[in-house]
């Protein structure tokens, strides 16, 4: 496989390189492989500190091993294709014979059906003729005529039976012919199967032979290339180690300089922060004095407004007397206008009738369009849910597969560190291994309602500020509203659960009650809790505004004097416990309507999903093992290969030593037998004496 993606060293496009837009599938696959290999080669050179483009321009020729693999793949593909065509020729011929047989069988079946129909029609006519003649026998009084008629009927019946027997004989002959044909087809099929098996066995033998030859050639090319790469990498390793030592020394000197600079900056910041603190303290004390002066001014303004309201009350009483006079005048005017009203009512009835007809027609059209719209929305939600589920399932499948590969890689790294290198190994902290399901960006993650309630009810959350542009509520206000909801909404909790919660502490009991209340109301996340708090504050503010409007209406005259009292803030005064139930009902209805609108507005969650962090998440799986550790793996692989060769030679030497020891033992046994043999006593000069002399 070539490391280049179809470009020459001078930037021109190679005419013979494969293209991803080619019509040949194998050529497209080869082009993708070349592109992936080029990317890997560029990353490897970049990690080693080399120019990613320099080496690509220098190497124009593909590697011999990859070229050998590609040639072998093409030859094997052609051999498999030719063998498959040779084997399938038998099946094609058998299919052609079967098609011809079925056509002939269909024609014969049609002829048989036609013959049976004709015979049935003829037999029915003859039966009708015979039946009609039986009626005339009652009118025959002469015995001879009756005898002749009976003979004629008998002959016709015999002829009818003969035609039936003839047809049965022909069908039996066809059946026998089919049996013979079936036996011949079985024999032909057995011959085809034998021929097919013979060709398949021959094809398998050829494939095995070819695969062994190509594998041998590929192994030779890889072995040659491996020796070349080992020599090159050894030189690069020595050069890289020297550069690393120089860079580490330079970084150490730079770090010492930065430490001195940071110490000077810290001293300067301490002095500057002290000055800023003093100036801020003076500024805040000045603002407190200003606010006290404003408070005195507001008290004087409230007194002035009270006197103004009393004056307006007197003015309204005088206007009431004037209104009594105007009331009498208006009664007379009403009498005149009554006649006009009657005439207008007649016109109105006609207009109402016409409007009802038009309204009914428009209402029918509206209902029809609404039904069509609801059906379209239903289909869109259905397909959106299916796409979301399919996306989630495919994500989980790929995620599980990647995690399994990561575990295998980490286990291999642990074995190398502990068993081979004898170094301690620590399980790395991989943030992506704890994730399950599609990635949700951090700015979109929300706390659940139970988590927020637990945070608010604990002592750690009392001093936490929630004031922000989207949630302008203090933690103290949220906590008080949650406690009030827990105390006044006991009807939403089952009696069994109340008995089970009685032994628990107050905070735990409140959390369990709030969880049941949130479930009953459909509150899921922290935004829903903030909506509940805001609704309660607005509900309290609405009651206060109504009281103020009533008082203002009773004490103001013509609206010339305004009420300058500012409305109470949402968290300054909580809702009364008696109003909790009414507020809760109103919130449930309003919250349900908001959920329905949200469900209609968001039809496809998969299209609105933020996929900006997906690429980083999947890329993290590919970098579980750092580049430095991979270099250790390569070096360890080379050392283990040499160690394996040493062990192999040692095993051979041990086997040879054992064989020599066995031979030595056998020779000693033979020599002992020879020395103890009886023939030595019969000889005048036995060989044992010569051996003893030699030994001495």
C-alpha positions in Angstrom: 0.0 0.0 0.0 1.5 3.4 -1.0 1.9 6.2 1.5 1.0 8.8 -1.1 -2.6 9.9 -1.8 -2.2 10.0 -5.5 0.3 13.0 -5.9 3.8 13.2 -7.2 6.7 14.9 -5.5 6.4 18.1 -7.7 2.6 18.5 -6.9 1.3 17.1 -10.2 -1.5 14.5 -10.1 -0.4 11.0 -11.0 -2.5 9.5 -13.9 -2.0 5.9 -12.7 -3.0 6.5 -9.0 -6.5 5.2 -7.9 -9.3 7.7 -7.4 -12.2 7.7 -4.9 -14.6 8.8 -7.8 -13.8 5.7 -9.9 -16.5 3.3 -10.9 -14.4 0.3 -9.8 -15.1 -0.6 -6.2 -11.6 -2.1 -5.6 -10.0 1.1 -7.0 -12.0 3.3 -4.6 -11.0 1.1 -1.7 -7.3 1.3 -2.7 -7.6 5.2 -3.0 -9.1 5.4 0.6 -6.3 3.2 1.9 -3.7 5.4 0.3 -5.2 8.5 1.8 -5.4 7.0 5.3 -1.8 5.8 5.1 -0.6 9.2 4.0 -2.4 10.9 7.0 -0.8 8.4 9.4 2.6 9.0 7.9 2.2 12.8 8.2 1.2 12.5 11.9 4.1 10.2 12.6 6.6 12.6 11.0 5.1 15.6 12.8 5.4 13.7 16.2 9.1 13.1 15.5 9.6 16.8 14.7 10.1 16.4 11.0 8.5 18.3 8.2 5.3 16.5 7.2 5.7 17.6 3.5 9.4 17.1 3.1 9.5 13.4 3.3 6.5 13.0 1.1 8.3 14.9 -1.6 11.4 12.7 -1.3 9.6 9.4 -1.4 7.9 8.9 -4.8 8.0 5.1 -5.1 5.6 2.9 -3.0 6.9 0.4 -0.5 7.7 -3.0 -1.9 5.7 -4.8 0.7 2.5 -2.8 0.0 3.1 -3.3 -3.8 3.4 -7.0 -3.2 0.2 -7.1 -1.1 -1.7 -5.2 -3.8 -0.4 -7.5 -6.6 -1.3 -10.6 -4.5 -4.7 -9.3 -3.7 -5.5 -8.7 -7.4 -4.3 -12.1 -8.5 -6.3 -13.8 -5.7 -9.4 -11.8 -6.6 -9.2 -12.8 -10.2 -8.6 -16.4 -9.2 -11.7 -16.4 -6.9 -13.8 -14.7 -9.6 -12.8 -17.3 -12.3 -13.4 -20.2 -9.9 -16.8 -18.8 -8.9 -17.8 -18.4 -12.5 -16.7 -22.0 -13.3 -18.7 -23.4 -10.4 -21.8 -21.3 -11.0 -21.9 -22.4 -14.7 -23.4 -25.7 -13.5 -26.1 -23.9 -11.5 -26.9 -21.7 -14.5 -27.4 -24.7 -16.8 -29.5 -26.5 -14.2 -31.7 -23.3 -13.8 -32.1 -23.1 -17.6 -33.2 -26.8 -17.8 -35.6 -26.2 -14.9 -37.1 -23.2 -16.5 -37.6 -25.1 -19.8 -39.2 -28.0 -17.9 -41.6 -25.7 -16.1 -42.7 -24.1 -19.3 -43.3 -27.5 -20.9 -45.1 -28.7 -17.8 -47.3 -25.6 -17.8 -48.3 -26.2 -21.5 -49.1 -29.9 -20.7 -51.2 -28.8 -17.7 -53.1 -26.4 -19.8 -53.8 -29.1 -22.4 -55.0 -31.5 -19.7 -57.3 -28.9 -18.2 -58.7 -28.1 -21.6 -59.2 -31.8 -22.4 -60.9 -32.3 -19.0 -63.2 -29.4 -19.6 -64.2 -30.6 -23.1 -64.8 -34.1 -21.8 -66.9 -32.8 -18.9 -68.9 -30.7 -21.3 -69.5 -33.6 -23.7 -70.3 -36.0 -20.8 -72.9 -33.5 -19.5 -74.6 -33.3 -22.9 -74.7 -37.1 -23.2 -76.1 -37.5 -19.7 -78.8 -34.9 -20.4 -79.7 -36.8 -23.6 -79.9 -40.1 -21.8 -82.0 -38.5 -19.0 -84.5 -37.1 -21.5 -85.0 -40.5 -23.1 -85.9 -42.1 -19.8 -88.9 -39.8 -19.6 -90.3 -41.2 -22.9 -90.1 -44.8 -21.7 -93.4 -44.3 -19.7 -95.2 -43.5 -23.0 -94.1 -46.8 -24.6 -96.7 -49.5 -24.5 -95.2 -52.0 -27.0 -92.6 -54.2 -25.4 -90.5 -54.3 -28.5 -90.2 -50.6 -28.7 -89.4 -50.4 -25.0 -86.7 -53.1 -25.5 -85.1 -51.2 -28.4 -85.1 -48.0 -26.3 -83.5 -49.8 -23.4 -80.8 -51.2 -25.7 -80.1 -47.8 -27.1 -79.8 -46.3 -23.6 -77.5 -49.1 -22.6 -75.2 -48.5 -25.6 -75.0 -44.8 -24.9 -74.2 -45.4 -21.2 -71.5 -47.9 -22.2 -70.1 -45.3 -24.7 -70.1 -42.7 -22.0 -68.2 -45.0 -19.6 -65.7 -46.0 -22.3 -64.9 -42.3 -22.9 -64.3 -41.9 -19.2 -62.0 -45.0 -19.1 -60.1 -43.7 -22.1 -59.5 -40.4 -20.4 -58.4 -42.1 -17.2 -55.9 -44.3 -19.2 -54.4 -41.2 -20.9 -53.9 -39.5 -17.6 -52.3 -42.6 -16.1 -49.9 -42.7 -19.1 -49.0 -39.1 -18.4 -48.4 -39.9 -14.8 -46.1 -42.8 -15.7 -44.2 -40.6 -18.1 -43.7 -38.0 -15.4 -42.3 -40.7 -13.0 -39.8 -41.7 -15.6 -38.9 -38.1 -16.3 -38.5 -37.6 -12.5 -36.0 -40.5 -12.3 -34.0 -39.1 -15.2 -33.9 -35.6 -13.6 -32.7 -37.2 -10.3 -29.8 -38.9 -12.2 -28.9 -35.7 -14.0 -29.0 -33.8 -10.8 -26.7 -36.3 -9.1 -24.3 -36.0 -12.1 -24.4 -32.2 -11.8 -23.7 -32.3 -8.0 -20.7 -34.7 -8.6 -19.3 -32.3 -11.2 -20.0 -29.3 -8.9 -18.2 -31.0 -6.0 -15.3 -31.9 -8.3 -14.9 -28.4 -9.5 -15.2 -26.9 -6.0 -12.5 -29.3 -4.7 -10.2 -28.4 -7.6 -10.9 -24.6 -7.0 -10.1 -25.1 -3.2 -6.8 -26.8 -4.0 -5.8 -24.0 -6.4 -6.8 -21.3 -3.9 -4.8 -23.0 -1.1 -1.7 -23.4 -3.3 -2.0 -19.8 -4.6 -2.6 -18.4 -1.1 0.5 -20.1 0.2 2.7 -18.8 -2.6 1.4 -15.2 -2.2 1.8 -15.4 1.6 5.4 -16.6 1.2 6.2 -13.7 -1.2 4.5 -11.2 1.2 6.5 -12.4 4.2 9.7 -12.1 2.3 9.0 -8.5 1.3 7.9 -7.6 4.8 11.1 -9.2 6.3 13.3 -7.2 3.9 11.4 -3.9 4.6 11.6 -4.6 8.4 15.4 -4.8 8.4 15.6 -1.5 6.5 13.2 0.2 8.9 15.1 -1.0 12.0 18.3 0.5 10.7 16.7 3.8 9.9 14.8 4.1 13.2 17.8 3.3 15.3 19.6 6.3 13.8 16.6 8.5 14.2 16.3 7.4 17.8 19.8 8.4 18.7 19.4 11.8 17.1 16.0 12.4 18.8 17.5 11.5 22.2 20.3 14.0 21.8 17.9 16.8 20.8 15.6 15.9 23.8 18.5 16.3 26.3 19.4 19.7 24.8 15.7 20.9 25.0 15.3 19.7 28.6 18.4 21.7 29.7 17.1 24.8 27.9 13.6 24.4 29.5 15.1 24.1 32.9 16.9 27.4 32.6 13.8 29.1 31.2 11.8 27.8 34.2 14.2 29.2 36.7 13.9 32.6 35.1 10.1 32.5 35.1 10.0 31.5 38.8 11.9 34.7 39.6 9.6 36.9 37.5 6.5 35.3 39.1 7.8 36.1 42.6 8.2 39.8 41.7 4.7 40.0 40.2 3.1 38.4 43.3 4.8 41.0 45.6 3.5 43.8 43.3 0.0 42.4 43.3 -0.1 42.2 47.1 0.6 45.9 47.4 -1.9 46.9 44.7 -4.7 44.8 46.2 -4.2 46.4 49.6 -4.6 49.9 48.1 -7.7 48.9 46.1 -9.3 47.4 49.3 -8.9 50.7 51.2 -10.3 52.8 48.4 -13.3 50.4 48.0 -14.0 50.6 51.8 -14.2 54.4 51.7 -16.5 54.3 48.7 -19.0 51.9 50.3 -19.2 54.0 53.5 -20.0 57.1 51.4 -22.8 55.2 49.6 -24.3 54.1 52.9 -24.6 57.7 54.0 -26.2 58.7 50.7 -28.8 55.9 51.0 -29.8 57.1 54.5 -30.5 60.6 53.1 -32.7 59.1 50.4 -34.6 57.1 53.0 -35.5 60.4 54.8 -36.7 62.0 51.6 -38.9 59.0 50.8 -40.6 59.3 54.2 -41.5 63.0 53.5 -42.9 62.0 50.1 -45.1 59.3 51.6 -46.6 62.0 54.1 -47.3 64.3 51.1 -49.1 61.5 49.2 -51.4 60.8 52.2 -52.6 64.4 52.3 -53.1 64.4 48.6 -55.4 61.3 48.8 -57.6 63.0 51.5 -58.1 66.0 49.2 -59.0 63.7 46.3 -61.6 62.0 48.5 -63.4 65.3 49.1 -63.4 66.1 45.4 -64.9 62.7 44.5 -67.8 63.3 46.9 -68.7 66.6 45.1 -68.5 64.8 41.8 -71.0 62.2 43.0 -73.6 64.9 43.5 -73.1 66.2 40.0 -73.4 62.6 38.7 -76.9 62.3 40.2 -78.1 65.2 38.1 -76.5 63.7 35.0 -78.2 60.4 35.7 -81.7 61.9 35.3 -80.7 63.4 32.0 -79.3 60.2 30.8 -82.6 58.3 31.5 -84.5 60.5 29.1 -81.8 60.0 26.5 -82.0 56.2 27.0 -85.8 56.3 26.1 -85.0 57.9 22.8 -82.2 55.5 22.0 -84.4 52.5 22.9 -86.3 52.8 19.6 -83.1 53.1 17.7 -81.9 50.0 19.5 -84.9 48.0 18.4 -84.3 48.8 14.8 -80.7 47.9 15.1 -81.5 44.6 16.8 -83.6 43.5 13.7 -80.6 44.4 11.5 -78.3 42.6 13.9 -80.4 39.4 13.8 -80.1 39.3 10.0 -76.4 40.0 10.2 -76.0 37.3 12.9 -77.8 34.7 10.9 -75.6 35.5 7.9 -72.5 35.5 10.0 -73.4 32.1 11.6 -73.7 30.5 8.1 -70.3 32.0 7.1 -68.8 31.0 10.5 -70.1 27.5 10.2 -68.6 27.1 6.8 -65.3 28.6 8.0 -65.4 26.4 11.1 -65.8 23.3 9.0 -62.8 24.3 6.9 -60.8 25.2 10.0 -61.5 21.8 11.7 -60.5 20.0 8.5 -57.3 22.0 8.3 -56.5 21.5 12.0 -57.0 17.7 11.7 -54.6 17.7 8.7 -52.1 19.8 10.7 -52.4 17.5 13.7 -51.9 14.4 11.6 -48.8 16.0 10.0 -47.4 16.9 13.4 -48.1 13.4 14.7 -46.1 11.9 11.8 -43.3 14.3 12.2 -43.0 13.6 16.0 -43.2 9.9 15.2 -40.3 10.0 12.7 -38.3 12.3 14.9 -38.7 9.9 17.8 -37.6 7.0 15.6 -34.5 8.9 14.3 -33.6 9.9 17.8 -33.8 6.4 19.1 -31.9 5.0 16.2 -29.1 7.6 16.7 -29.0 6.8 20.5 -28.8 3.0 19.8 -26.0 3.4 17.2 -24.1 5.7 19.6 -24.3 3.2 22.5 -23.2 0.4 20.2 -20.2 2.3 18.9 -19.4 3.6 22.4 -19.4 0.1 23.9 -17.2 -1.2 21.2 -14.7 1.7 21.7 -14.7 1.2 25.5 -13.9 -2.5 25.1 -11.0 -1.6 22.8 -9.7 0.9 25.3 -9.8 -1.7 28.2 -7.9 -4.1 26.0 -5.2 -1.4 25.2 -4.9 -0.4 28.9 -4.6 -4.0 30.0 -1.8 -4.5 27.4 -0.1 -1.3 28.7 -0.3 -2.6 32.3 1.2 -5.9 31.4 4.1 -4.2 29.6 4.8 -1.8 32.4 4.5 -4.2 35.3 5.7 -7.6 33.8 8.1 -6.5 31.1 9.6 -3.2 32.3 9.0 -3.8 36.1 7.6 -0.3 36.6 4.6 0.7 38.6 1.5 1.3 36.5 -1.4 3.7 37.4 -4.8 3.5 35.8 -5.2 6.8 33.9 -8.2 9.0 34.5 -10.2 8.9 31.3 -13.2 11.3 31.5 -14.9 9.8 28.4 -15.1 6.3 30.0 -17.8 7.4 32.4 -20.0 8.9 29.7 -23.0 6.8 28.5 -25.1 8.0 25.5 -24.7 11.1 23.2 -22.6 14.0 24.5 -24.4 16.9 26.1 -22.4 20.2 26.2 -21.5 21.5 29.7 -23.4 24.8 29.1 -26.6 22.8 28.3 -26.4 20.3 31.2 -29.0 21.1 33.9 -29.5 19.9 37.4 -32.5 17.8 38.3 -35.2 19.3 40.5 -34.2 16.9 43.3 -30.5 17.9 43.1 -31.4 21.6 43.3 -33.8 21.0 46.3 -31.0 19.1 48.1 -28.6 21.9 47.5 -31.0 24.5 48.7 -32.1 22.7 51.8 -28.6 21.9 53.0 -26.6 24.4 55.0 -24.1 24.8 52.2 -26.7 26.3 49.9 -28.1 28.9 52.2 -25.5 31.5 51.3 -25.3 30.6 47.6 -26.5 33.3 45.3 -28.8 32.4 42.3 -29.1 35.9 41.0 -28.5 35.9 37.2 -30.2 37.4 34.2 -32.4 34.2 33.8 -33.0 33.4 37.5 -33.2 36.6 39.7 -33.9 34.8 42.9 -31.9 34.5 46.1 -31.1 31.1 47.6 -32.9 32.1 50.8 -36.1 32.9 48.9 -35.9 29.6 47.0 -35.4 27.6 50.2 -38.3 29.3 52.0 -40.7 28.6 49.1 -39.6 25.0 48.9 -40.2 24.6 52.6 -43.6 26.3 52.4 -44.5 24.0 49.5 -43.4 20.9 51.5 -45.5 22.0 54.5 -48.7 23.0 52.6 -48.8 20.3 49.8 -49.1 17.2 51.9 -52.1 16.0 49.9 -49.8 15.2 46.9 -47.9 12.6 49.1 -49.3 9.2 49.8 -50.2 8.3 53.4 -47.9 5.2 53.2 -45.0 7.3 52.2 -45.6 9.8 55.1 -45.5 6.9 57.6 -42.2 5.6 56.1 -40.7 9.1 56.2 -41.5 9.8 59.9 -38.4 8.2 61.4 -36.1 10.2 59.1 -34.5 13.6 59.9 -36.1 16.8 58.8 -33.9 17.5 55.8 -34.2 14.0 54.4 -37.9 13.9 55.1 -38.3 17.2 53.2 -36.3 16.0 50.3 -38.4 12.9 49.9 -41.6 14.9 50.1 -40.4 17.4 47.5 -39.4 14.5 45.2 -43.0 13.2 45.4 -44.4 16.7 44.9 -42.1 17.3 41.9 -43.2 14.0 40.3 -46.9 14.8 40.8 -46.5 18.3 39.2 -44.2 17.1 36.4 -41.2 19.2 37.5 -38.0 17.6 36.2 -35.0 20.0 36.1 -33.8 23.2 37.8 -35.5 25.5 35.2 -38.9 24.1 36.2 -38.1 24.8 39.9 -37.2 28.4 39.0 -40.5 28.7 37.0 -42.3 27.5 40.2 -40.5 30.1 42.4 -41.1 32.9 39.9 -44.8 32.0 39.5 -45.3 32.1 43.3 -43.5 35.5 43.5 -45.6 36.8 40.6 -48.8 35.4 42.2 -48.0 37.2 45.5 -47.2 40.4 43.6 -50.5 40.1 41.6 -52.4 40.0 44.9 -50.6 43.0 46.2 -51.2 45.0 43.0 -54.9 44.2 43.2 -55.1 45.5 46.7 -53.2 48.7 45.8 -55.4 49.3 42.8 -58.5 49.0 45.0 -57.2 51.4 47.5 -56.1 53.9 44.8 -59.5 53.7 43.1 -61.2 54.6 46.4 -59.0 57.5 47.4 -58.0 59.1 44.0 -60.3 61.6 42.2 -59.4 62.0 38.5 -56.0 60.3 38.4 -54.1 63.6 38.4 -52.1 62.5 41.5 -50.2 59.2 41.0 -49.3 56.4 43.5 -45.5 56.7 43.9 -45.1 53.6 46.2 -42.8 51.1 44.4 -44.0 47.5 44.1 -42.6 45.0 46.5 -39.8 42.9 45.2 -40.6 39.2 44.4 -38.5 37.9 47.3 -39.2 40.6 49.9 -42.5 39.1 51.1 -43.4 35.4 50.7 -46.9 34.1 49.7 -49.3 33.4 52.5 -49.8 29.7 53.4 -53.5 30.0 52.7 -52.8 31.0 49.1 -50.4 28.1 48.4 -53.2 25.7 47.1 -54.7 28.3 44.7 -51.3 29.3 43.4 -50.3 25.6 43.0 -53.4 24.9 40.9 -52.8 28.0 38.7 -49.2 26.9 38.2 -50.1 23.4 37.3 -52.5 24.7 34.6 -50.0 27.2 33.2 -47.1 24.7 33.4 -49.1 22.1 31.4 -49.9 24.6 28.7 -46.3 25.6 28.4 -45.2 21.9 28.1 -47.8 21.4 25.3 -46.5 24.4 23.4 -42.9 23.3 23.9 -43.8 19.8 22.7 -45.5 21.3 19.5 -42.6 23.7 18.8 -39.8 21.1 19.1 -40.5 18.3 16.7 -37.0 17.0 16.1 -34.6 16.8 19.1 -31.9 15.2 16.9 -31.8 18.1 14.5 -31.4 20.7 17.3 -28.7 18.6 19.1 -25.4 20.3 19.6 -22.7 18.1 18.1 -19.7 20.4 18.6 -18.1 18.2 21.2 -18.7 14.8 19.4 -15.4 15.0 17.4 -13.3 15.7 20.5 -15.1 12.9 22.3 -14.4 10.2 19.7 -10.9 11.5 19.1 -10.1 11.0 22.8 -10.6 7.2 22.4 -7.7 7.2 19.8 -5.2 8.9 22.2 -5.6 6.7 25.3 -1.9 5.7 25.1 0.5 8.7 24.7 2.9 8.9 21.9 5.9 8.5 24.2 4.4 5.2 25.5 3.9 3.9 21.9 7.6 4.5 21.3 8.4 2.4 24.3 6.1 -0.3 22.9 8.0 -0.3 19.6 11.4 -0.5 21.4 10.1 -3.2 23.7 8.8 -5.2 20.7 12.3 -5.1 19.1 14.0 -6.2 22.3 11.5 -9.0 22.9 12.1 -10.2 19.4 15.8 -10.5 20.1 15.1 -12.1 23.4 12.9 -14.6 21.7 15.7 -15.5 19.3 18.1 -16.0 22.2 15.6 -18.3 24.0 15.0 -20.3 20.8 18.8 -20.9 20.4 19.0 -21.8 24.1 16.2 -24.3 23.7 17.9 -25.9 20.7 21.2 -26.2 22.7 19.4 -27.7 25.7 17.8 -30.3 23.4 21.2 -31.1 21.9 22.8 -31.4 25.3 20.0 -33.8 26.5 20.6 -35.9 23.4 24.4 -36.1 24.0 23.7 -37.1 27.6 21.4 -39.8 26.5 24.0 -41.1 24.0 26.7 -41.0 26.7 24.5 -43.0 29.1 23.8 -45.6 26.4 27.6 -45.9 25.6 28.4 -46.4 29.3 25.8 -49.2 29.6 27.2 -50.9 26.5 30.7 -50.6 27.8 29.6 -52.1 31.2 28.0 -55.0 29.4 31.1 -55.5 27.4 33.4 -55.5 30.5 31.1 -58.0 32.3 30.7 -60.4 29.4 31.8 -64.1 30.0 33.9 -64.1 26.8 36.5 -62.0 28.6 37.4 -65.0 31.0 37.9 -67.4 28.1 40.4 -65.2 26.3 44.1 -65.3 27.1 44.4 -61.5 26.7 40.9 -60.1 27.3 40.2 -56.5 26.0 39.5 -55.4 29.6 43.2 -55.8 30.4 44.1 -53.7 27.5 41.6 -51.0 28.5 43.0 -51.0 32.1 46.6 -50.6 30.8 45.4 -47.7 28.6 43.6 -46.1 31.5 46.7 -46.4 33.7 
